[in-house]
Amino acid sequence: MKKEIENRIAAILPPSADLYTQACQRLAAQARPAGSLGLLETVSARLAAIAGTLDVRLNHKVIITCAGDHGVVEEGVSLYPQAVTPQMVMNIVEGGASINVLARHAGASVKVADLGVNFDFDPALPMFHKKVAKGTANFCRMPAMSRDQAEQSIMAGIEIVDELVSEGPVDILGTGDMGIGNTTPSSAIIAVFSGLPVQRVTGRGTGLDDKALANKIRVIENALSLHRPDPKDPIGVLSKVGGFEIGGLAGLVLGAAMAGIPVVCDGLIATAGALIACALAPAAKPYLFASHRSVEVGHAFMHDWLGIEPLLDLQFRLGEGTGAALAMELMDASTRALWEIRSFSDAAVETACR
């Protein structure tokens, strides 16, 4: 692993245990039944520990949509052609995609990061130009990328966080994706880390029928048999199956943890990036939140492996960061619940009989 990545990981500090305890005590004293706000209580306490205050303000929300193409689409694993990736990137840049609409509602800004789209974007476009290569190789036949390229994609995500922080405060970071065919490497990644059969963790992506799904499963099985990626070597896993945007997503998680910023990951692909990040740096996990559980079957196994509970289950299967945008609104609500709900004594409400 590159020394720079190692040094960055070593710089991750744990959230404040003292603030977490204070937050839990404040929640327990509030004028309502203990635990009655469920996951919002846990989220608010974790955010307080990260922010170092009980009065957390998520005023500056940012969502980064990492984009890349995949050579494995040659194997018929997607309903859509690769040309859709740059078209959708442009739609996001122009503000007309699903993520733009939901992010505006949540008060979050959106920016695309080109990690590996098979297209030459105008350098003047307002996006992060971090292209490693024009798409990964077909990992059914050869490694998706070199180890150096895998490290480069991770560093690109870290650098994006550096650049965001240099431009102004970031109170919470959301991660999303765009890339035709990217549920295939994502399913491969959870198969490697979980040790589960490929069939159990592979879904229909953009809507494959039974025959196409069987082909997708077979493609992943053949690739894993060919490359035999080692779950103890996360960068090796990334290099074997891809993709560049997944490496960038991993780098965003690492960069956010290093900067002390909570990061909420979106669907299957963003969570695949989080798997790589947390396998590299377990210290990053306390900064990670899961926005939702998608209909992709592998997503639940990713959450299980990470040990995190998603905030929503809306039967999403879109990506882009859409779930992260909605989760930010709930996380906002959790901070207000922690700080503004009065205690039993302040509200002059009698406690339960003992």
Contacts in CASP RR format, 6 or more apart in sequence:
PFRMAT RR
TARGET T0000
AUTHOR 0000-0000-0000
METHOD contacts of the structure
MODEL  1
MKKEIENRIAAILPPSADLYTQACQRLAAQARPAGSLGLLETVSARLAAI
AGTLDVRLNHKVIITCAGDHGVVEEGVSLYPQAVTPQMVMNIVEGGASIN
VLARHAGASVKVADLGVNFDFDPALPMFHKKVAKGTANFCRMPAMSRDQA
EQSIMAGIEIVDELVSEGPVDILGTGDMGIGNTTPSSAIIAVFSGLPVQR
VTGRGTGLDDKALANKIRVIENALSLHRPDPKDPIGVLSKVGGFEIGGLA
GLVLGAAMAGIPVVCDGLIATAGALIACALAPAAKPYLFASHRSVEVGHA
FMHDWLGIEPLLDLQFRLGEGTGAALAMELMDASTRALWEIRSFSDAAVE
TACR
1 151 0 8 1.000
1 235 0 8 1.000
1 280 0 8 1.000
2 151 0 8 1.000
2 155 0 8 1.000
4 155 0 8 1.000
5 151 0 8 1.000
5 154 0 8 1.000
5 155 0 8 1.000
5 158 0 8 1.000
5 254 0 8 1.000
5 280 0 8 1.000
8 158 0 8 1.000
8 254 0 8 1.000
8 255 0 8 1.000
8 258 0 8 1.000
9 254 0 8 1.000
9 258 0 8 1.000
9 280 0 8 1.000
9 281 0 8 1.000
9 283 0 8 1.000
9 284 0 8 1.000
11 258 0 8 1.000
12 254 0 8 1.000
12 257 0 8 1.000
12 258 0 8 1.000
12 281 0 8 1.000
12 283 0 8 1.000
12 284 0 8 1.000
13 260 0 8 1.000
14 283 0 8 1.000
14 286 0 8 1.000
15 46 0 8 1.000
15 49 0 8 1.000
15 50 0 8 1.000
15 52 0 8 1.000
15 260 0 8 1.000
15 286 0 8 1.000
15 287 0 8 1.000
16 48 0 8 1.000
16 49 0 8 1.000
16 50 0 8 1.000
16 52 0 8 1.000
17 49 0 8 1.000
19 48 0 8 1.000
19 49 0 8 1.000
19 51 0 8 1.000
19 52 0 8 1.000
19 53 0 8 1.000
19 54 0 8 1.000
20 45 0 8 1.000
20 46 0 8 1.000
20 48 0 8 1.000
20 49 0 8 1.000
22 48 0 8 1.000
22 54 0 8 1.000
23 44 0 8 1.000
23 45 0 8 1.000
23 48 0 8 1.000
23 49 0 8 1.000
23 54 0 8 1.000
23 338 0 8 1.000
24 45 0 8 1.000
26 54 0 8 1.000
26 338 0 8 1.000
26 343 0 8 1.000
27 35 0 8 1.000
27 37 0 8 1.000
27 41 0 8 1.000
27 44 0 8 1.000
27 45 0 8 1.000
27 338 0 8 1.000
28 34 0 8 1.000
29 343 0 8 1.000
29 344 0 8 1.000
29 345 0 8 1.000
30 341 0 8 1.000
30 342 0 8 1.000
30 343 0 8 1.000
30 344 0 8 1.000
31 341 0 8 1.000
31 342 0 8 1.000
31 343 0 8 1.000
31 344 0 8 1.000
31 346 0 8 1.000
31 347 0 8 1.000
31 349 0 8 1.000
32 341 0 8 1.000
33 352 0 8 1.000
35 41 0 8 1.000
37 334 0 8 1.000
37 337 0 8 1.000
39 309 0 8 1.000
39 311 0 8 1.000
40 330 0 8 1.000
40 333 0 8 1.000
40 334 0 8 1.000
40 337 0 8 1.000
41 334 0 8 1.000
41 337 0 8 1.000
41 338 0 8 1.000
42 309 0 8 1.000
43 289 0 8 1.000
43 311 0 8 1.000
43 330 0 8 1.000
43 331 0 8 1.000
43 334 0 8 1.000
44 56 0 8 1.000
44 334 0 8 1.000
44 335 0 8 1.000
44 337 0 8 1.000
44 338 0 8 1.000
45 338 0 8 1.000
46 262 0 8 1.000
46 286 0 8 1.000
46 289 0 8 1.000
47 56 0 8 1.000
47 58 0 8 1.000
47 262 0 8 1.000
47 331 0 8 1.000
47 334 0 8 1.000
47 335 0 8 1.000
47 338 0 8 1.000
48 54 0 8 1.000
48 56 0 8 1.000
48 335 0 8 1.000
48 338 0 8 1.000
49 286 0 8 1.000
50 260 0 8 1.000
50 261 0 8 1.000
50 262 0 8 1.000
50 286 0 8 1.000
50 287 0 8 1.000
51 171 0 8 1.000
51 262 0 8 1.000
54 338 0 8 1.000
54 339 0 8 1.000
55 335 0 8 1.000
55 339 0 8 1.000
56 335 0 8 1.000
56 338 0 8 1.000
56 339 0 8 1.000
57 171 0 8 1.000
57 335 0 8 1.000
58 171 0 8 1.000
58 172 0 8 1.000
58 328 0 8 1.000
58 331 0 8 1.000
58 332 0 8 1.000
58 335 0 8 1.000
59 169 0 8 1.000
59 171 0 8 1.000
60 168 0 8 1.000
60 169 0 8 1.000
60 170 0 8 1.000
60 171 0 8 1.000
60 172 0 8 1.000
61 103 0 8 1.000
61 106 0 8 1.000
61 107 0 8 1.000
61 108 0 8 1.000
61 109 0 8 1.000
61 171 0 8 1.000
61 172 0 8 1.000
61 174 0 8 1.000
61 328 0 8 1.000
62 108 0 8 1.000
62 109 0 8 1.000
62 110 0 8 1.000
62 111 0 8 1.000
62 164 0 8 1.000
62 170 0 8 1.000
62 172 0 8 1.000
62 173 0 8 1.000
62 174 0 8 1.000
63 99 0 8 1.000
63 103 0 8 1.000
63 108 0 8 1.000
63 109 0 8 1.000
63 110 0 8 1.000
63 111 0 8 1.000
63 173 0 8 1.000
63 174 0 8 1.000
63 175 0 8 1.000
63 176 0 8 1.000
63 321 0 8 1.000
63 324 0 8 1.000
63 325 0 8 1.000
64 110 0 8 1.000
64 111 0 8 1.000
64 112 0 8 1.000
64 113 0 8 1.000
64 128 0 8 1.000
64 160 0 8 1.000
64 164 0 8 1.000
64 173 0 8 1.000
64 174 0 8 1.000
64 175 0 8 1.000
64 176 0 8 1.000
64 252 0 8 1.000
65 92 0 8 1.000
65 99 0 8 1.000
65 110 0 8 1.000
65 111 0 8 1.000
65 112 0 8 1.000
65 113 0 8 1.000
65 176 0 8 1.000
65 177 0 8 1.000
65 178 0 8 1.000
65 320 0 8 1.000
65 321 0 8 1.000
66 112 0 8 1.000
66 113 0 8 1.000
66 115 0 8 1.000
66 157 0 8 1.000
66 175 0 8 1.000
66 176 0 8 1.000
66 177 0 8 1.000
66 178 0 8 1.000
66 245 0 8 1.000
66 246 0 8 1.000
66 247 0 8 1.000
66 248 0 8 1.000
66 249 0 8 1.000
66 252 0 8 1.000
67 85 0 8 1.000
67 88 0 8 1.000
67 89 0 8 1.000
67 112 0 8 1.000
67 113 0 8 1.000
67 114 0 8 1.000
67 115 0 8 1.000
67 116 0 8 1.000
67 117 0 8 1.000
67 177 0 8 1.000
67 178 0 8 1.000
67 179 0 8 1.000
67 245 0 8 1.000
68 85 0 8 1.000
68 114 0 8 1.000
68 115 0 8 1.000
68 116 0 8 1.000
68 117 0 8 1.000
68 118 0 8 1.000
68 135 0 8 1.000
68 178 0 8 1.000
68 179 0 8 1.000
68 182 0 8 1.000
68 243 0 8 1.000
68 244 0 8 1.000
68 245 0 8 1.000
69 82 0 8 1.000
69 85 0 8 1.000
69 116 0 8 1.000
69 117 0 8 1.000
69 118 0 8 1.000
69 134 0 8 1.000
69 135 0 8 1.000
69 136 0 8 1.000
69 179 0 8 1.000
69 180 0 8 1.000
70 82 0 8 1.000
70 135 0 8 1.000
70 136 0 8 1.000
70 139 0 8 1.000
70 144 0 8 1.000
70 179 0 8 1.000
70 180 0 8 1.000
70 181 0 8 1.000
70 182 0 8 1.000
70 184 0 8 1.000
70 185 0 8 1.000
70 242 0 8 1.000
70 243 0 8 1.000
71 82 0 8 1.000
71 135 0 8 1.000
71 136 0 8 1.000
71 137 0 8 1.000
71 138 0 8 1.000
71 139 0 8 1.000
71 144 0 8 1.000
72 136 0 8 1.000
72 138 0 8 1.000
72 139 0 8 1.000
72 140 0 8 1.000
72 144 0 8 1.000
72 181 0 8 1.000
72 184 0 8 1.000
72 185 0 8 1.000
72 219 0 8 1.000
72 223 0 8 1.000
73 81 0 8 1.000
73 82 0 8 1.000
73 180 0 8 1.000
73 181 0 8 1.000
74 138 0 8 1.000
74 140 0 8 1.000
75 138 0 8 1.000
75 140 0 8 1.000
75 215 0 8 1.000
75 216 0 8 1.000
75 219 0 8 1.000
76 212 0 8 1.000
76 215 0 8 1.000
76 216 0 8 1.000
76 219 0 8 1.000
77 181 0 8 1.000
77 183 0 8 1.000
77 184 0 8 1.000
77 208 0 8 1.000
77 212 0 8 1.000
77 215 0 8 1.000
77 216 0 8 1.000
77 219 0 8 1.000
78 180 0 8 1.000
78 181 0 8 1.000
78 184 0 8 1.000
78 205 0 8 1.000
78 206 0 8 1.000
78 208 0 8 1.000
79 206 0 8 1.000
79 207 0 8 1.000
79 208 0 8 1.000
79 212 0 8 1.000
80 180 0 8 1.000
80 181 0 8 1.000
80 206 0 8 1.000
81 180 0 8 1.000
82 118 0 8 1.000
82 180 0 8 1.000
84 180 0 8 1.000
85 117 0 8 1.000
85 118 0 8 1.000
85 119 0 8 1.000
85 178 0 8 1.000
85 179 0 8 1.000
85 180 0 8 1.000
86 117 0 8 1.000
86 118 0 8 1.000
86 119 0 8 1.000
86 121 0 8 1.000
88 97 0 8 1.000
88 178 0 8 1.000
88 179 0 8 1.000
89 112 0 8 1.000
89 114 0 8 1.000
89 117 0 8 1.000
89 119 0 8 1.000
89 121 0 8 1.000
89 127 0 8 1.000
89 178 0 8 1.000
91 97 0 8 1.000
92 99 0 8 1.000
92 100 0 8 1.000
92 110 0 8 1.000
92 112 0 8 1.000
92 178 0 8 1.000
92 320 0 8 1.000
93 112 0 8 1.000
93 125 0 8 1.000
93 126 0 8 1.000
93 127 0 8 1.000
95 110 0 8 1.000
97 320 0 8 1.000
98 318 0 8 1.000
98 320 0 8 1.000
98 322 0 8 1.000
99 110 0 8 1.000
99 176 0 8 1.000
99 319 0 8 1.000
99 320 0 8 1.000
99 321 0 8 1.000
99 322 0 8 1.000
99 325 0 8 1.000
100 110 0 8 1.000
102 322 0 8 1.000
102 323 0 8 1.000
102 325 0 8 1.000
102 326 0 8 1.000
103 109 0 8 1.000
103 110 0 8 1.000
103 321 0 8 1.000
103 325 0 8 1.000
105 325 0 8 1.000
105 329 0 8 1.000
106 325 0 8 1.000
106 326 0 8 1.000
106 328 0 8 1.000
106 329 0 8 1.000
106 332 0 8 1.000
107 328 0 8 1.000
108 174 0 8 1.000
108 325 0 8 1.000
108 328 0 8 1.000
111 126 0 8 1.000
111 127 0 8 1.000
111 128 0 8 1.000
112 127 0 8 1.000
112 128 0 8 1.000
112 178 0 8 1.000
113 127 0 8 1.000
113 128 0 8 1.000
113 130 0 8 1.000
113 156 0 8 1.000
113 157 0 8 1.000
113 160 0 8 1.000
113 245 0 8 1.000
113 248 0 8 1.000
114 121 0 8 1.000
114 127 0 8 1.000
114 128 0 8 1.000
114 129 0 8 1.000
114 130 0 8 1.000
114 131 0 8 1.000
115 130 0 8 1.000
115 131 0 8 1.000
115 132 0 8 1.000
115 153 0 8 1.000
115 156 0 8 1.000
115 157 0 8 1.000
115 243 0 8 1.000
115 244 0 8 1.000
115 245 0 8 1.000
115 247 0 8 1.000
115 248 0 8 1.000
116 131 0 8 1.000
116 132 0 8 1.000
116 133 0 8 1.000
116 134 0 8 1.000
116 135 0 8 1.000
116 136 0 8 1.000
116 244 0 8 1.000
116 245 0 8 1.000
117 131 0 8 1.000
117 134 0 8 1.000
117 135 0 8 1.000
117 179 0 8 1.000
118 134 0 8 1.000
118 135 0 8 1.000
119 134 0 8 1.000
121 127 0 8 1.000
121 129 0 8 1.000
123 129 0 8 1.000
128 156 0 8 1.000
128 160 0 8 1.000
128 163 0 8 1.000
130 153 0 8 1.000
130 156 0 8 1.000
130 157 0 8 1.000
130 159 0 8 1.000
130 160 0 8 1.000
130 248 0 8 1.000
131 244 0 8 1.000
132 145 0 8 1.000
132 149 0 8 1.000
132 152 0 8 1.000
132 153 0 8 1.000
132 156 0 8 1.000
132 244 0 8 1.000
133 145 0 8 1.000
133 149 0 8 1.000
133 244 0 8 1.000
135 243 0 8 1.000
135 244 0 8 1.000
136 144 0 8 1.000
136 145 0 8 1.000
136 185 0 8 1.000
136 242 0 8 1.000
136 243 0 8 1.000
136 244 0 8 1.000
137 143 0 8 1.000
137 144 0 8 1.000
137 145 0 8 1.000
138 144 0 8 1.000
139 185 0 8 1.000
139 188 0 8 1.000
139 223 0 8 1.000
139 227 0 8 1.000
139 240 0 8 1.000
139 241 0 8 1.000
139 242 0 8 1.000
140 219 0 8 1.000
140 222 0 8 1.000
140 223 0 8 1.000
140 226 0 8 1.000
141 226 0 8 1.000
143 227 0 8 1.000
143 239 0 8 1.000
143 240 0 8 1.000
144 185 0 8 1.000
144 238 0 8 1.000
144 239 0 8 1.000
144 240 0 8 1.000
144 241 0 8 1.000
144 242 0 8 1.000
144 243 0 8 1.000
145 153 0 8 1.000
145 238 0 8 1.000
145 239 0 8 1.000
145 242 0 8 1.000
145 243 0 8 1.000
145 244 0 8 1.000
146 239 0 8 1.000
147 235 0 8 1.000
147 236 0 8 1.000
147 239 0 8 1.000
149 239 0 8 1.000
149 244 0 8 1.000
150 235 0 8 1.000
150 236 0 8 1.000
150 238 0 8 1.000
150 239 0 8 1.000
150 242 0 8 1.000
150 247 0 8 1.000
151 235 0 8 1.000
153 238 0 8 1.000
153 243 0 8 1.000
153 244 0 8 1.000
153 245 0 8 1.000
153 246 0 8 1.000
153 247 0 8 1.000
153 248 0 8 1.000
153 250 0 8 1.000
153 251 0 8 1.000
154 235 0 8 1.000
154 238 0 8 1.000
154 247 0 8 1.000
154 248 0 8 1.000
154 250 0 8 1.000
154 251 0 8 1.000
154 254 0 8 1.000
154 276 0 8 1.000
154 280 0 8 1.000
155 251 0 8 1.000
156 247 0 8 1.000
156 248 0 8 1.000
156 251 0 8 1.000
157 247 0 8 1.000
157 248 0 8 1.000
157 249 0 8 1.000
157 250 0 8 1.000
157 251 0 8 1.000
157 252 0 8 1.000
157 254 0 8 1.000
157 255 0 8 1.000
158 251 0 8 1.000
158 252 0 8 1.000
158 254 0 8 1.000
158 255 0 8 1.000
158 258 0 8 1.000
160 248 0 8 1.000
160 251 0 8 1.000
160 252 0 8 1.000
161 170 0 8 1.000
161 173 0 8 1.000
161 251 0 8 1.000
161 252 0 8 1.000
161 255 0 8 1.000
161 256 0 8 1.000
161 258 0 8 1.000
161 259 0 8 1.000
161 261 0 8 1.000
162 255 0 8 1.000
162 259 0 8 1.000
164 170 0 8 1.000
164 173 0 8 1.000
165 259 0 8 1.000
165 261 0 8 1.000
170 259 0 8 1.000
170 261 0 8 1.000
171 261 0 8 1.000
171 262 0 8 1.000
172 261 0 8 1.000
172 262 0 8 1.000
172 263 0 8 1.000
172 264 0 8 1.000
172 328 0 8 1.000
172 331 0 8 1.000
173 252 0 8 1.000
173 256 0 8 1.000
173 261 0 8 1.000
173 262 0 8 1.000
173 263 0 8 1.000
173 264 0 8 1.000
174 252 0 8 1.000
174 263 0 8 1.000
174 264 0 8 1.000
174 265 0 8 1.000
174 266 0 8 1.000
174 291 0 8 1.000
174 321 0 8 1.000
174 324 0 8 1.000
174 325 0 8 1.000
174 328 0 8 1.000
175 249 0 8 1.000
175 252 0 8 1.000
175 253 0 8 1.000
175 263 0 8 1.000
175 264 0 8 1.000
175 265 0 8 1.000
175 266 0 8 1.000
175 270 0 8 1.000
175 273 0 8 1.000
175 274 0 8 1.000
175 321 0 8 1.000
175 324 0 8 1.000
176 249 0 8 1.000
176 265 0 8 1.000
176 266 0 8 1.000
176 267 0 8 1.000
176 269 0 8 1.000
176 270 0 8 1.000
176 319 0 8 1.000
176 320 0 8 1.000
176 321 0 8 1.000
176 324 0 8 1.000
177 245 0 8 1.000
177 246 0 8 1.000
177 249 0 8 1.000
177 266 0 8 1.000
177 267 0 8 1.000
177 269 0 8 1.000
177 270 0 8 1.000
177 319 0 8 1.000
177 320 0 8 1.000
177 321 0 8 1.000
178 245 0 8 1.000
178 319 0 8 1.000
178 320 0 8 1.000
179 245 0 8 1.000
179 269 0 8 1.000
181 205 0 8 1.000
182 243 0 8 1.000
182 245 0 8 1.000
182 246 0 8 1.000
182 269 0 8 1.000
183 203 0 8 1.000
183 205 0 8 1.000
183 206 0 8 1.000
183 268 0 8 1.000
183 269 0 8 1.000
183 296 0 8 1.000
184 216 0 8 1.000
184 219 0 8 1.000
184 220 0 8 1.000
185 241 0 8 1.000
185 242 0 8 1.000
185 243 0 8 1.000
185 246 0 8 1.000
185 272 0 8 1.000
186 246 0 8 1.000
186 268 0 8 1.000
186 269 0 8 1.000
186 271 0 8 1.000
186 272 0 8 1.000
186 296 0 8 1.000
187 198 0 8 1.000
187 201 0 8 1.000
187 202 0 8 1.000
187 203 0 8 1.000
187 216 0 8 1.000
187 220 0 8 1.000
187 268 0 8 1.000
187 296 0 8 1.000
187 298 0 8 1.000
188 198 0 8 1.000
188 220 0 8 1.000
188 223 0 8 1.000
188 224 0 8 1.000
188 241 0 8 1.000
189 237 0 8 1.000
189 238 0 8 1.000
189 241 0 8 1.000
189 246 0 8 1.000
189 272 0 8 1.000
189 273 0 8 1.000
189 275 0 8 1.000
189 276 0 8 1.000
190 196 0 8 1.000
190 201 0 8 1.000
190 272 0 8 1.000
190 275 0 8 1.000
190 298 0 8 1.000
190 301 0 8 1.000
190 302 0 8 1.000
190 305 0 8 1.000
191 197 0 8 1.000
191 198 0 8 1.000
191 201 0 8 1.000
191 202 0 8 1.000
191 220 0 8 1.000
191 224 0 8 1.000
192 224 0 8 1.000
192 229 0 8 1.000
192 231 0 8 1.000
192 237 0 8 1.000
192 241 0 8 1.000
193 231 0 8 1.000
193 237 0 8 1.000
193 275 0 8 1.000
193 279 0 8 1.000
193 305 0 8 1.000
194 201 0 8 1.000
194 301 0 8 1.000
194 304 0 8 1.000
194 305 0 8 1.000
195 231 0 8 1.000
196 301 0 8 1.000
198 217 0 8 1.000
198 220 0 8 1.000
198 221 0 8 1.000
198 224 0 8 1.000
199 217 0 8 1.000
200 297 0 8 1.000
200 298 0 8 1.000
200 301 0 8 1.000
201 297 0 8 1.000
201 298 0 8 1.000
201 301 0 8 1.000
202 213 0 8 1.000
202 216 0 8 1.000
202 217 0 8 1.000
202 220 0 8 1.000
202 297 0 8 1.000
202 298 0 8 1.000
203 213 0 8 1.000
203 216 0 8 1.000
203 296 0 8 1.000
203 297 0 8 1.000
203 298 0 8 1.000
204 213 0 8 1.000
204 296 0 8 1.000
205 296 0 8 1.000
205 317 0 8 1.000
208 216 0 8 1.000
223 240 0 8 1.000
223 241 0 8 1.000
224 241 0 8 1.000
227 240 0 8 1.000
227 241 0 8 1.000
229 236 0 8 1.000
229 237 0 8 1.000
229 240 0 8 1.000
229 241 0 8 1.000
230 236 0 8 1.000
230 237 0 8 1.000
231 237 0 8 1.000
231 279 0 8 1.000
234 250 0 8 1.000
234 275 0 8 1.000
234 276 0 8 1.000
234 279 0 8 1.000
234 280 0 8 1.000
235 276 0 8 1.000
235 280 0 8 1.000
237 276 0 8 1.000
237 279 0 8 1.000
238 246 0 8 1.000
238 247 0 8 1.000
238 250 0 8 1.000
238 276 0 8 1.000
245 269 0 8 1.000
246 269 0 8 1.000
246 272 0 8 1.000
246 273 0 8 1.000
246 276 0 8 1.000
247 273 0 8 1.000
247 276 0 8 1.000
248 273 0 8 1.000
249 265 0 8 1.000
249 269 0 8 1.000
249 270 0 8 1.000
249 272 0 8 1.000
249 273 0 8 1.000
249 274 0 8 1.000
249 276 0 8 1.000
249 277 0 8 1.000
250 273 0 8 1.000
250 274 0 8 1.000
250 275 0 8 1.000
250 276 0 8 1.000
250 277 0 8 1.000
250 280 0 8 1.000
251 273 0 8 1.000
251 277 0 8 1.000
252 263 0 8 1.000
253 263 0 8 1.000
253 265 0 8 1.000
253 273 0 8 1.000
253 274 0 8 1.000
253 277 0 8 1.000
253 278 0 8 1.000
253 284 0 8 1.000
253 287 0 8 1.000
253 288 0 8 1.000
254 277 0 8 1.000
254 280 0 8 1.000
254 281 0 8 1.000
254 284 0 8 1.000
255 261 0 8 1.000
256 262 0 8 1.000
256 263 0 8 1.000
256 284 0 8 1.000
256 287 0 8 1.000
257 263 0 8 1.000
257 277 0 8 1.000
257 281 0 8 1.000
257 283 0 8 1.000
257 284 0 8 1.000
257 286 0 8 1.000
257 287 0 8 1.000
257 288 0 8 1.000
260 287 0 8 1.000
261 287 0 8 1.000
262 287 0 8 1.000
262 289 0 8 1.000
262 331 0 8 1.000
263 287 0 8 1.000
263 288 0 8 1.000
263 289 0 8 1.000
264 288 0 8 1.000
264 289 0 8 1.000
264 290 0 8 1.000
264 291 0 8 1.000
264 324 0 8 1.000
264 327 0 8 1.000
264 328 0 8 1.000
264 331 0 8 1.000
265 271 0 8 1.000
265 273 0 8 1.000
265 274 0 8 1.000
265 288 0 8 1.000
265 289 0 8 1.000
265 290 0 8 1.000
265 291 0 8 1.000
265 324 0 8 1.000
266 291 0 8 1.000
266 292 0 8 1.000
266 319 0 8 1.000
266 320 0 8 1.000
266 321 0 8 1.000
266 322 0 8 1.000
266 323 0 8 1.000
266 324 0 8 1.000
267 291 0 8 1.000
267 292 0 8 1.000
267 294 0 8 1.000
267 296 0 8 1.000
267 299 0 8 1.000
267 316 0 8 1.000
267 319 0 8 1.000
267 321 0 8 1.000
267 323 0 8 1.000
268 294 0 8 1.000
268 296 0 8 1.000
268 298 0 8 1.000
268 299 0 8 1.000
268 302 0 8 1.000
268 319 0 8 1.000
269 319 0 8 1.000
270 319 0 8 1.000
270 321 0 8 1.000
270 324 0 8 1.000
271 290 0 8 1.000
271 299 0 8 1.000
271 302 0 8 1.000
271 303 0 8 1.000
271 306 0 8 1.000
272 302 0 8 1.000
274 288 0 8 1.000
274 302 0 8 1.000
274 306 0 8 1.000
275 302 0 8 1.000
275 305 0 8 1.000
275 306 0 8 1.000
277 284 0 8 1.000
277 288 0 8 1.000
278 284 0 8 1.000
278 285 0 8 1.000
278 288 0 8 1.000
278 306 0 8 1.000
285 306 0 8 1.000
285 308 0 8 1.000
288 306 0 8 1.000
288 308 0 8 1.000
289 308 0 8 1.000
289 311 0 8 1.000
289 327 0 8 1.000
289 331 0 8 1.000
290 303 0 8 1.000
290 306 0 8 1.000
290 308 0 8 1.000
290 309 0 8 1.000
290 310 0 8 1.000
290 311 0 8 1.000
290 327 0 8 1.000
291 310 0 8 1.000
291 311 0 8 1.000
291 312 0 8 1.000
291 321 0 8 1.000
291 323 0 8 1.000
291 324 0 8 1.000
291 326 0 8 1.000
291 327 0 8 1.000
292 310 0 8 1.000
292 311 0 8 1.000
292 312 0 8 1.000
292 313 0 8 1.000
292 314 0 8 1.000
292 316 0 8 1.000
292 323 0 8 1.000
292 326 0 8 1.000
292 327 0 8 1.000
293 299 0 8 1.000
293 300 0 8 1.000
293 303 0 8 1.000
293 310 0 8 1.000
293 312 0 8 1.000
293 313 0 8 1.000
294 315 0 8 1.000
294 316 0 8 1.000
294 317 0 8 1.000
294 319 0 8 1.000
295 315 0 8 1.000
295 316 0 8 1.000
295 317 0 8 1.000
296 317 0 8 1.000
303 309 0 8 1.000
303 310 0 8 1.000
311 327 0 8 1.000
311 330 0 8 1.000
311 331 0 8 1.000
312 323 0 8 1.000
312 326 0 8 1.000
312 327 0 8 1.000
312 330 0 8 1.000
314 323 0 8 1.000
314 326 0 8 1.000
316 322 0 8 1.000
316 323 0 8 1.000
344 350 0 8 1.000
344 351 0 8 1.000
END
